[in-house]
Amino acid sequence: KELKELVGKMRGVNHEHIFVGVGSDEAIDLLFRVFCEPRRSECLIMPPTYGMYKVCAAANDIQILSAPLEPETFDIDVTKVLKTVTSATRLVFVTSPGNPTSRLVSRDRLLELLLKLPRTTLLIVDEAYLDFGQGENLSMSPLVHQYSRLVVLHTLSKAFGLAGARLGTAIAHPDIIRLMNNLKAPYNINSITSKIACQALSDLKPVQSTINLLLEQRESLAKALLALPYVEKVYPSDANFLLVKFKPANRAKLLYKTLADAGVVVRFRGDQMHCSGCLRITVGTKTDNDALLSKLNQIAPNIMLTSNDNILEDYI
């Protein structure tokens, strides 16, 4: 109860609205198991998006519908979503900030979608990266008091840096929380994880200090990357990473693999919708970011600025 009260204080909800699980992935899986019927129910995702929704849908034998985000802005296309859902759609997933898009989606569009979706459909807003956003009232969590079909997911893996603790939360109407708790394994949050989480949530100043430093570095890194001749675009970010579009786009994967061979790990996202030529780059300390830029300056010109396409043969 202490853990739920601390979560509730941070997210603006009462403890009976909170489910605590083994990462937010457990909550995602339980939502499928509680609300979907194998081979008959559907879920809807908005690519490019987090891959676990597809994994859980496949594991539970649920058909996946798709309503892509708008290109460039990565915002919800409400009209497309409403045209795609059917009477069998039980879950609609949206990440805000997005992964890999790094963008917060429009709160107004989320509310519009919530009001217009069928009464048998839940809207799940995954806010794993929300704590890196800037501004007031970013979270949808307090709205669970008004909207019974809204579920909001959070995790301690991102801003709190406690991925190893494997603790996530779902915030929703008490009836939804009750169903999820009835189905989850008993005592799967151990006392050590609970104690660590309570300590982290009891004093938010260290976390906020870390976030502030990261936000400074995010801005500096974005400016430095944008100045490079082989970077076409650095998308605005509300997360702890940047989505960066390189040119030419067909060499981004080779750049990703060459950086990995040199000990710099980024993520290739050029195979996802609206992300041609893109790498997802996590924002680190100034030392980390300087090392990344140094390696890019050593490696990228030979890959991105050469006119010799023969270097691509091993990667196509």
N, C-alpha and C positions, 0 to 999 in steps of 0.2 A: 504493500500500500504506500509506503514511503516513496518508492521509486515512481509510482504512478502520480503521486501528488506533486513531485518535483517536475515530472514531465508536463503535467497539467498546468502548473504555474508558468512554465516557459512557453507553452503553446496556447494558453488562454482557454483551457477547457477543464471540466470536472473529471475526477478520476474514473467515474463510471463510463466515460466515453473512450477509455484508453485500453488498448490491447498491447501487451508486451510479448515479443517473440524473439526467436533466434534470427536476428537480422530482419530487415523488411522482407526478405525473400520468403520467410516462413509465412508472413501475413499474405503475400501475393498468392502463394500456393493454397493457403486455407480459404481465401476468397473463391478460388476456383472450386475447391472441394465442397464448400458450403452452398454456393449459389448456382453452380452449373451441373447439368446432367450430361454425362459422357455421350458423344455422338449426336446429341440433339441441340445442346446450347452453343452459343457463339460468344466470342469476345472481340473487341475492336481495339486495334493499336494505331498509333499515329507516327509512322516512320518519317525520319530516322529517330529511333528510340532505343530504350534499354532492352537488351536481348532476353532478360529473364521472363518477360511476359510470354514470349513464344515458347520458351522451354517449359514453363508450367502448363501452358495450354496443350502442348504436345503430350506431356506426361499424364494429363487428365483427359485426353482424347476430345479436346474442344476445338471446334473450327475457328480459324482466325480470319477476321475481316480487317481491311486496311483502308484508312482515310489519311493520306499523307499530309504532313504539315505544309504550309505555304513555303515555296522556295524563298531563299534569302532572309525573310523575316523569321522563319521557323515558328510562325504562330498557327493557332488552330484554324482550320477551314471548317467553320461550324456547319455551313450548308452541305459540304461534302460528307461530314460525319452523319448528319441527320438523314441524308439520302442513302447512306450505306447501312445503317443499323436496321435490324429487322425485329420482328416480334420474338425471335429466339435469342437476341443479343442480351446477355446478362451483365457483362462487365465492359466498361470503356476505360482504357488506361491512357493517361497523359502525364508526361514528366515535366516538371516546372521547378527549377531550371531544367532544360532538356539535356539528355545525354545521347548523342555527342554534341548537340547544338549549343549548349551552354546558355541558352536564352530563357528567361522567364516568359511564359505565355501570358496573354492578356487576361487580366482578372475579369473584365467585362465579358469576354468570350467564354470563359469558364462558367460564369453565372448564367449566360444565355444558354449554353449547352445543358447545364444542370436543370434549367427550367423546362427545356424542350425535349429532353430525352424521354423515352417511354417510361411509364411508372414502374415497369419491371426491370429497369436497367440501373445499375450502380455506376457512378462516376468516381474513378479512383485517381486521385492526384498524388503523384509520387514527388515529394519535396525533399529528396535526399540531399540536394545541393543548395537548398533554400538559404541556409545560414550565411552563404557567401554573397547574397544579394544585398543591395543597398536601397533603403527606403523604409517607410512605415507600412504596417498592415500588409505585408507580403503574403503571409500564410493564409491558406483557406481554412485552417483548423477551427477557428472560432465559429465558422458557419455551420458546423455539424449540429449546433443547437437549433438551427433553423431548417436545415435540409437533411431529411432522414436517409436520402440515397447518396450522400457524399461520404467518401472514405479518403482520408489523408494519411500518407505514409511518410515516416521519418526514420533516420538511422543515426547511430553514434559513430559510424565508420568514416564520415567525411570531415566536417568541421572539428569534431572532437578527437579525431585521430585514433579511435578505438575500434578499428576493424577487427582486431583479434578478439575482442570481447564478444562479438557477434550478438549485438542487441539492437533491435529495431522496434518501432511502434506503429500501430494503426490507430487512427482517431476517427470515430464514427458514432452513430446513434447507439445507445446502450443495447438495443436488441441485436444489432449486428455484432457488437463486441461479445455479447453473451453466446451467440452461436459459434463464434470463432474460438472462444475459450472452451466451450463444450467439446470441440473437436481436436484441439491441440493436445500434444502429449503432456502428461502431468509433470510438474517440477523440472521442465527443461531449461529454465533459467536458473543457473546455479548461484549459490550465495556469493561467490567471489565476483562473478560478473555483476550481480546486483549491487554489491558494495562499491565496486569501481565506478559503476554508472551513477550511483548516488553521490559519490564524491565529486565526480565531474559536473553533475548538474547542480550541486549545492553552491558552487562558486563559479559563475560564468565569466568572471573577469579574465582569467588566463586564456580561455578560449577566444574571447572577444579581442584580446591583445594579439593573439596569433592571427586571427582573421584580418585585423587592421593591417598588420605587416604584409600579409598575403595580398591584400587589395592594392597596396602600394606597389608591390612587385608585379602584380598583374598588369597594371597600367604601364609600368616601365618596360616590361617584356613585350607587351603588345606594340608599343612604339618602336622598339628595337627591331622586332620582326618585320613590321610594316616597311621599315626603311631598306630592307634587303631586296635586291633586284629580282630575285626569283620567288618572292612572296606577292601573290596577287591580292589577297585580302586576309585581314584578321577580323573575324566576326566579333561584334560586341559580346562581352561575357558577363554573366551573373553567377558564375561558378568558380571553382578553383582550377580551371583549365581554360585553354584557348583553342578554338577551332580555327585552324590556319589553312588557307587555300594556297597551294604552291603552283607555279607555272614552269614548264608545261605540265598539265595535269597528269599525263601518262607516265611521268617520271617520279611521281610522289611515292609510289610503292618502293621503288629502288632506293630513294632517299631514306625512307623508313628502315629498310633492311640494312643499309650501310651504316646508319646511325646506331642501330642495334648491335652490329658487329663491332662498333667502336665504343660500346658500353653506355650509349645514351638511349634509353627506352622511351619511345613515344608510341602512339597508337595510330595505325593506318585506318582511316575511315572513308577512303575514296570509293569503297564498294557499297556504301550506303546511299540511300536516296538523297538527292540535292547536295551531296558532299564530294563530288568529283574533285580529285586532286588534294583532298584534305587530310591533314594529320591533326590528331588531338594531342595537345601538349600541356602537361600539368605544370602549373606555376609552382616553383620552388623558392628556396632562399635566394638571395642575391648571388651567392656562390654557385648554387645549382644553375641558376639562369645564365650566369656568365659562362659556365662550362658548356651549356647547351649552345649558346651563341658562338662560342669559340669553335666547337666541333662543326657547327653548321657552316661557318666561314671556311673551315678547312675542307669539308666534304662536298657541300652543295654546289659550288661553282663548277666542279668537274662533272657533275651529274646534270644539273639543271641548265647550265649556260652553254654546254657544248652542243654542236650541231651533229655530232656523231651518234646516230641511233643504234649503232652496233653494241653499245654498252647496255642496252636494254634486253638483249637476247636471252640472258639467263633468267629474266624476271617476268617475261610475258607468257 
